[in-house]
Amino acid sequence: MTTDTRSEKREFQAETRQILQLMIHSLYSNKEIFLRELISNASDACDKLRFLALSDASLQGGDELAVELVPDEAAGTLTIRDNGIGMTREEVIENLGTIARSGTKKFLESLSGDQKKDSQLIGQFGVGFYSSFIVADKVTVLTLRAGATEAVRWESDGEGEFTIEPSFKQDRGTEVTLHLREEDRDFLQSWRLQAIVRKYSDHIGLPIRLKNDKGETETLNQARAFWTRPKSELKDEDYQHFYEHLSHDHQPPLTWAHNRVEGGSLEYTSLLYIPSQAAFDLWDREQGRGVQLYVKRVFIMDKAAELLPPWLRFVRGLVDTADLPLNVSRELLQGNRTVDKIRAALVKRVLDLLEDLAEKRPEDYAKFWQAVGVVLKEGLVEDHANQERIARLCRFHSTAETTEQKVSLADYIARMPEGQDKIYYLSAESLAAAKGSPHLEGFRKRGFEVLLLSDRIDEWVVAHLTQFRDKKLESVARASKDIESKIETADKARHESEYAETLKRLGEVLQGRIEAARLSVRLTESPVCLVAGEQALSRRLEEILRKAGEAVPGSLPVLELNPDHALVQRLRDTADDAAFADLAELLLGQAVLAEGGQLSDPAGFVQRLNRLLLEGAGPSRIVLG
């Protein structure tokens, strides 16, 4: 790096260099995307100027905002020019140089080796400018920030370094000049540029003009805000292209709704999309969320969180309203009655979309659920008014369907056998743990289907969704009188008499770690299991709260024993107190492990297990499982 702070040479950040090498040497399958990305950036710069001009009178006026393409066959260059906000020296360095965008690392991690698929990721991860190097062996950027007097010139061949220096530019905005490689000079042809603009950028709401060698200009696109055009003149591919521009997601959306509301107390247009995949930053709590907000076709906000609740943060789209002032701020949006009415209408619109998708295109709905279903389930906790509709849209694994999350609550109720009046579920750390849980044994044997819940949010879901239609939800891992009555065995009285003394001794040995010991009606194969008390928090919820550092009310589990299992029978027949204590500890440890828990004394558990194995190694050894 030179010591001259006015003109200097800098190195790209390491991740940025990786992306540049990818652009230069790998992504050749769809070269024309570079123009799509640069036009999109230019359009964003114009939108930003229009927004800032609302509060800064010095930025108002001047020429009509537009993007201009200037091919120069003699020089072998293509310039993409805008009269938007422009950039300062610091912004040029941040956006084009040593500081890569937040999505850069994720972008690199997402690459598959499939050139076509990889090229579609470029815009999604905010690295679109670098696609210039797919077709150019040198790129020059000249930019003047609106309101500034000194322009900035940036240049690079994409091989690891760039130069940046002061310069002169007559008007605000940015010019990106691509020095095209010899084999890519067909991008200087007017017909080629026109075709690319109409394919990718026809929906952009400001003019995209082509300047020929005679100085004449031709507008290549519709130059109208896409959402203001009548639905009758728009095709599915038009909506899909606009979705790409809006979201930088190049996987087609599953469905969308384009609506104009007039009359009454509201006037707005909404265009909402349901994506087919989760955004890369959907789970990042630091990222903003929400749809774009326009007021009378003036861009106001990129992510207006107040227009949709957090549990619909996967929705992409925009709202354009005439009922808000142009100088609206985030503070004014909060608690605004107009915004609240629009928000309620948008929530209803999204739920309508999802219900229609689930009913008419179940395979596509399955894709949606796989991608973002966990987010939708948050609505069961946060939105009581819409809880019933959201619950109808939820899908689950169950003992009848363990390979896919496809069981709806309506499906479950329709399959309930005579005599079952509750919806049974089991919550576990993972699907594998749920499928192998001993709590399911008696239910399987008696033909009762059980929902298998393994998402982290499920514990909060069942705490808020206590019933669906007229059926209450009941955990099979809880000490419930209802469950006992449903799967009670004929030998119950005899077993209780045989094991009365055993249960008493067990309670004394394990005092302070279990609430009580009792015989189980739900176990048919395993020797023991732990269940939560009828009024206590579930054991999984307690564990989640502890890991989160929350104070958990003290409650002890109930240890249930299978009276027909050989290990439990051996416990009953063991007179020696030390041997009884060893076996009791082993059974408790086994119950903890079976539900995915952690042993408090793993070494002691192993020692006791070894003693039991050695004692059972003779001719009269017992079966342990």
N, C-alpha and C positions, 0 to 999 in steps of 0.2 A: 504494500500500500504506500502511496506517495505521502509526503508530508504536507503538500499543498491542500489546504482544506477547501479551496474554491473549486479545484478540478482534481479529481482523484480516481484511482483505480481500486476496486474492491473485489473480494472473492465472494461467490455465492455461498450460502449456507449449505452444509453437506447434503441435507435432504433435497434442497432445491437443485443441487447438481445432479442428484439421482434422477429427478423428474426431467431435467433438461436432456440428459443422456437417453432417457426413455423416448422422449419426443423426437430426438434427432435420429436415433438408430433403430427404433422398434415399431412405432405406431404408424404404419403405412396403409392400413386397410381402409381408412376413411379420412383421407387428408382434408377434405373440405370442411371438417368441423372447426378448423381454426377460424374461419370467417364467422361462423355462428357465434363462437365465444367472444371474438373481438367486437362484433356488433352488439352483443349482449352487454359487454362492459361499457361500451359507449352509451348505450341506452340508459344504463344505471347511472352514469355520470350526469346525464341530462335530467333524470328524475331527481337526483340529489340536489342539483342546482335549483330546480323548480321548488323543491321543498324548503331549502334554506332561504329562498327569496321571499317566502311568506313572512318571515320575521326580520329580513334585512332588505330595506328598500334599495340599497346600493346595488343589489344583485338583480333587480327587476329591469325589464326592458331589453333592448338589443334585438338581434336577429332571432328568427324562429328557431327553436331548438331542433336539431337535425343531426343525422349521421351522413357522412359523405365518403364515397369510395372513389379513389383517384388512381387508376392504373397508368403506368408510364412504361410503355414497351421499350423505348429507347434506353432507359435507365435500368429496366428490369425490376422495377419496384411497384408495390401496391401499398397505398396509404389509406388507412382508415381514420377519418377525422371526425371529431365531435366538438360542439361548442358548449359542453357541459361544465361541470364545476372545476375541472383541472386538478393538478396536484402540486403541493409544495415539495421542496427537496427531501424533507423528512418522509413525506408520504410516498415519494417515488422509491426511496430506499426500502421502506417497510413493505410496500406492495410488490415491488419487482426485484428485490435484491436479496439482502442477507437474512431477512426474517421471513421464513415461510409461513403461509397461512395455517390456521389451526388444524385444517383437515389434511395437510400434506402427508403426515405420517400414516394416517388412516388410509389415505389413497394408496400409498405404497404397499401397505399391508393387504389391500383388497385386490391387488393385481393377480390375475389368474394364468397368464400366459396366452390367453385367447385375445388376439389383437383387437378384434371387433368389439368384444365385451369391454376390454380395458379402455378403449378410446371413448366409450360411452360414459366412463366414470369421471372424465376430465372436468366437466362443468360442475358435477355434483360436489366435488371436493374443493372448489374454489381455486383451482390451478389453471384456469382457462387461458390466461395470458401466455403461459409457457407453450401452448399448442402452436404458437407462431413459428416455433423452431422446427415443426414438422415440414414446413415448406421453405423456410428462410434460412440462409447461412449467416445472416446478420440482421438485427432488428434495432431500429432507432426510434426512440420516443422523445417527442418534444411537447412540453406541457406548461401551461400557465394557469395557476390557481386564480379563480375569480377574485378580483379585488387586489391582487398582487401586481408588482411591476416587473419582477425578474422571473424569467422562464427558466426551466430546467431541461437539460438534454441528457438522455440516458442511452447507452449503446452497448451491445454485447453480441458476440458470435455464439453464445450458448456453450462455450467450452470450459467455463469455470470462473470467468471474471467478467466484470462490467465496468464501464467508465461513467462518471456522472460529473456534470459541470454546469455553470451558469450559462444562459443563452438568452436569445431574444425571440419573442413571439408577439405578433401584433394583437391578437385577440385571445381571450380566455379559451380553455379547452385543451384537448389532447390530440396529437397526431401520432399514430403508430405506423411507421414505415417499414415494410418487409422487403428485404433484398432477396428476391426469390432465387432459389436454385434453378439451374438451367432446365432441369427436367420438370419443374413445376411452373413454368411460365405460361401454361395454358390458363392459369388463374388471372391472367391479365386480359383475357378475352371477355368482351361485354356480355355475350350470351351465357358464358359460364357463370359469371358473377350474378347475373339476373336470375338464373335458375337456382343458384344456392340461396339467394335472399328469399325467393318465393317459396322455397322448400322449407327453410328453417326460421325465417324472420318476418314472414308476411304479417304476423299478428302484432308486431311492435307498434305502439301507438304514436310514433313520431316518424317523419319522413326519412327513408333511407335512399339517398340519391347517388346516382352514378355520374361522374364527370368524365366526358370524353376528351379526346385530344384537341378538339376545337373549342373547349371551354364550355360546351353546352352541358346541361344537367337533365337527368331523367329520374323521376321518382319510381322506385322499383316495387314498393309495397303498398298496402292499403292505407297505411298511415292513419288508421283509426284505432282507438282503444278497442281491443278484441271483444271485451265483454259488452260493449255497446252495440255490437252488430246483431241483427236479428238471428235467432236460432235457425230460422228457415234457410239461411244462406250459408250455414256452417256445417261442415262434415265432421265425422269422427276424427279423421286425421288432423283437421284444424284444431280441435280441442286437445289432441295429443301433443301436437307441436307447441301449443301455448303452454301446456303443462310442463314440457321440457324447459321452456324458457323461464317459467315461473319458479320451478322447484330445482332445476339442474339435476333432475332424476330422469334418466333416459330409458328407464323401464316403463312401459305404458301403464297409466293408471287403470285400476279395475273398473271404476265407474265415476260419474260426475253429475252434478246438478247445476244448471244455469237458469237463474230465476230473476225476474224483475218484479218488484213490489211497488205499486203505485196506489194512491188513494188512502183514505183513513189518516192515521197519525204518522205513517212511515212512508218513506220513498227511498228505495235502495235497490241495487243490483248485486247479486251474489253469484260467485262461481266457485264451487267447492269440489275438490277431488279426493277420492279414496285411493291411496297408493297401493301398489302391489308388493312393496318391500318397505322395511323400516328405514328411516333416515339414519345415516351413520351417527348422528349426534342425538338421536331420540332419547337416549338414556343418560345424556350428559346434563346434569342439573344446572350447570353454569350457562348453558346455551339458552337464548331467548326462544320463545315459541309464539305461535299465533299466525293468523292469516294477514295478508297485506290490507292496508286501509287506504282508500282513496276518498277524497271529498270533491264531488263535481269533477271527476276525472283527474284531479291533481293528487299526485302521490304524496301521502302523509307519513306513513309508517310501514316498515317492512314486516314487523312481527307485532301485531296488535293483540296482546295476550287477553285483553278484556273481551274480545269478540267471541271467544270459544273457551270453555272450561278446560283445565289441565288434562282431564281424561279424554279429550278429543284432540290432543296436541299432534297426533299423526295426520290430521286433515291439512291439506294444502289448498290454497285458493286466495280469494280476495273479496272485499266488500267495497262498493262505491256508493256513497250516500250523499244526499243533498240536505240532510237534516242535522249536520254538524258544522261548526265554523271551520274555516280554512286554517285557523291558528290553533286547532285543537291539540292538546298535549296529553301525555299519559295520565297526568293528574286529573285533567278534565274528564277523561274517559271513565275513571273510577267512580262508580255510583251514579253515572249519568243515566237518566231514565230512558232516553232514546237508545243508548248502547245496550241497556238491559233488555229492551224489547227486541232489538236486532239479535242479541245473543240467544234469547229464548227461541226465536224463530229459526236461527241457524242450527241449534241443537236438534230441534224437531226435524229439520231438513236432513241432517246427517243420519239420524235414526231411521227416517223414511228410506234413505238410500241403502242403508245396511240391511234393513228388513227386506227390501226388494231384492237385493243381491243374494241374501240367504235363501229366499224362497225360489227365485227363478234361476240362479246360477250357483248352486251349492258348492261346486268344485272351486269356483273363484272365491266364494266366501271362505272356504277352507284355507286358501292361500292368505287371505286377509287375516284370518284368525291366527294362523301360524306366525305371521309377521308381527302383528301388533295387538293381539287379543289381550295380552296382559295389561296393556294400557287401558283398553276399554273396560276391563274389570274394575279399574279404580273408580269408575262411575257408580258402581254398586255401593261404594262407601261414601262418595262425596255428593251424590245427587239423588236424594230420596224421592223427589217428585217423579223422576224418570226411572226409578229402580226396576219396576216391573218390565218396562220395555227393554232395558239393558239386560236383565236376567234372561229374557227370551232369546237374546242374541248370543249368550255365552255358550261355550262348548267345552266339554270335559272328557277326560279319560274315565273309564269305569271298568268294573270287573267283566263287563260284557264287551268292551271295546278298549283294549290296552295298547293298540298300535297307533291309533290316531286320536286326536282330540276332536271328536265329532259328535258326542252325545249331548243333546240339548236337554234342558229340564223337562220340556214337553215330551220328548222321546222317552225319558226315564219314567215319567208318570204313566205314559201309555203302556209300558211294559210291566208295571207293578202287579204282582200276583194278588189274588184275593187274600185279604187279611192284613196286607201291608198298608199302612196309612201315613207313613213318613218317608222322607227322602233321606237315605243313609249315605254318609260320606266318610272318608278317611283322609286326613291331612298328614303328609309325610315330607321328609327332606328332599326326596327324589321319587320319580315314578317307579324306579326299581325297588326302592324301599317300601313304597306303598303296595306294589304288587306282591311282595314277599311277606307282608305283615301278618303275624299270627292273628290279629284282630279280625281278619276276613274269613277265617276258617269256618266258623259256624254259619255265617251268612251264605257262603258259597254252598255249603251242604244243604241248606234249606231253600236255595233258589232265590235269595234276595240280592239284587244288584246293588253295588256300592260305588259311588263316585270316588275317583282317586284324585286328590288335590295335592299338587306338588309345587305350585308357584308360591313365591314368598308372600305375595299379597293375600293368598287364600285364607289365612287365619283372620285377617281383617274383613274379608268378604263374608265369611260365615258368621262373624260377629254382628254384621249389619243386615245381611240377607237371612233372616231367621225363618222365612217361609216363602214358598212359591205357590201361587194360587192358594189352595186351602191346605197345602201339605207343609208341615214343619220339617226343617232340616235337623238331622240328628247324627252326632258323631258316633261311630262304632267303637271309638276308643274312649268312651265315657261310661262311667258306672250308672247306667240308666235302667230304671225299673221296666220301662217299655221294651227295651232290648231283651232283657231277661225273660219277659213274658212271651216275646215272639219266638225265642229259640230255646225255651226251657226243655230239659230232658226228662225222660220218664224215671231215671234213676236218681233224681235230685235228692229225695228224702234219704235214701240208703247212703248215698255218698256223704251227706252232711253228718250223718251219725258216725260213719267210719272215720271222718277226718276232723271231727270236732277238737280232739286233743292236739292234732298236728297243727291246725290253724292257730290255736292258742300259743303253742310253743314257738311257732314261726313269728307271731307278732311280738313275742318277748325278745327273740334273738335279733330281729331287725328293727327293734324299737327306735324311733327317731328318724327312720329312713322310709318307712311306709306308714300309711294311715291305718291299714288293716290288711289281713290276708283272708281270701275267701275262695270258694270253689267257682270255677268259670263254666258258663254255658256256651261261651263263644269259641272255645278252643276244641279242636278235634284232632290236631296233629302235634302241635307244639306243647311243651310242658307248662310254660308260664307266659304271662304278658302283664304289662303295666297299663292301668287305665286311670284317667283323671276322675276325681270325685264329681258327683252330679252337678254341683254348683261351682266347681273350681275352674280356673283357666285351663285350656288344653295344654298338655305337656309341651307340644311344639311351640305354641305361642309364648309360654314361659321361657323357653330356651332362646327364642328370637329376641325377646325383651332383654334378657340377661346379656346377650352378646352386644346389644345396642347400649348397654350401660344403664338400663332402666331398673328402678327398684321394683322387684317382683314380690307380690304378697306371698307369704309362706304357705305352701300347701304340699302335702305329701301324697304320693300316688297310692292306689290300691293295687296289691299284688294278687293276680288271679292265677289259680292252679287248675290244670287239667287232671281230674281224678283218675282218668283211664291211662295216663302216661306212665311208663315204667320208672322214670326218674322220680316222679311225684309219689308213686307207690313205694319206692325205696326210701324216700324221705319219711313217709308215714311209718315204715317198718324199722327205722333206725332209732335204737334206744340210746346209744352213746351220745352224750351231749355235744362233745367236740366234733364227732363225725356229722351229727345233725347240723351244727352251726356251719361246718364247711359246705355241706350240700345246700343249705339255705342261701349262703353267700353266692354260690355258683349259680343257683337258679335266679337270684336277683340280678346278678351280672348278665346272665343270658337274656333276661327280659330287657335290660337296658340296651344291650347290643342289638337286639332284634328290632328296636324302634329307631336305630341309628344314633343312639346316645353315646356319651363318653364315660368310661369307667373311672371311678374316683381312685381306685387302687389296682391298676392293671397287673402289677407284679404279684400281688396277693391272689388275684384271680387265677393267674397262670399256675402258681404253686398249688392251689387247691385243686385245679383241674388235673394237674399231674398226679396228685395223690389219689384222686378218684379213678384215673385211668389205670394206675398201677394196682389199685385194689380190685378193679374189675377185669384184670388181665388173665385171671385163672379160668378154670373150666366153667365156673358159674357166672361168668361176666354178663353184664346186662347191655342192652342196646341203648346208646346214649341219645339218639335223635329220633 
